[in-house]
Amino acid sequence: MNNWGLLKTKCDRNNYRIFTNNDLKWVEFIQRAKATGMSLSKIVDTLHYGNKDVKL
């Protein structure tokens, strides 16, 4: 999901990604959207149309 621009995570010194609670909520939203049959490109368009910075 990082390659699609859906999450902007940070990495620790061992190069492990650090996910916030808000990141995990976005992942859950994306999974629910995909479960309805929405394509990942449509999800990207939808998220970029809206304000991704809004907390879920």
C-alpha positions as CSV (number, residue, x, y, z in Angstrom):
1,M,0.0,0.0,0.0
2,N,3.0,2.3,0.5
3,N,3.8,2.0,-3.2
4,W,0.3,3.3,-4.1
5,G,0.7,6.4,-1.9
6,L,-2.0,5.2,0.6
7,L,0.3,5.2,3.7
8,K,3.2,7.3,4.6
9,T,4.9,5.3,7.3
10,K,8.1,6.0,9.1
11,C,10.8,3.4,9.7
12,D,12.9,2.7,12.8
13,R,16.6,2.4,12.8
14,N,16.3,-1.3,11.8
15,N,14.2,-0.3,8.7
16,Y,11.0,-1.7,10.2
17,R,7.9,0.3,9.4
18,I,6.2,2.0,12.3
19,F,2.4,2.1,12.0
20,T,0.3,4.5,14.0
21,N,-3.3,3.7,15.1
22,N,-4.5,6.0,12.4
23,D,-2.5,4.0,9.8
24,L,-4.1,0.8,11.0
25,K,-7.6,2.4,10.6
26,W,-6.7,3.3,7.0
27,V,-5.7,-0.2,6.3
28,E,-9.0,-1.5,7.8
29,F,-10.9,1.0,5.6
30,I,-9.0,0.0,2.5
31,Q,-9.7,-3.7,3.2
32,R,-13.4,-3.0,3.7
33,A,-13.4,-1.0,0.4
34,K,-11.7,-3.9,-1.4
35,A,-14.2,-6.3,0.1
36,T,-17.0,-4.4,-1.6
37,G,-15.3,-5.0,-5.0
38,M,-13.7,-1.5,-5.2
39,S,-10.3,-1.6,-7.1
40,L,-7.2,-0.3,-5.4
41,S,-6.9,2.4,-8.1
42,K,-10.4,3.5,-7.3
43,I,-9.6,3.6,-3.6
44,V,-6.6,5.7,-4.4
45,D,-8.7,8.1,-6.4
46,T,-11.3,8.3,-3.7
47,L,-8.7,9.0,-0.9
48,H,-6.9,11.6,-3.0
49,Y,-10.2,13.3,-3.8
50,G,-11.0,13.6,-0.1
51,N,-8.7,14.6,2.7
52,K,-6.6,11.7,3.8
53,D,-5.4,13.6,6.9
54,V,-8.8,13.4,8.5
55,K,-8.7,11.0,11.4
56,L,-11.1,8.0,11.1
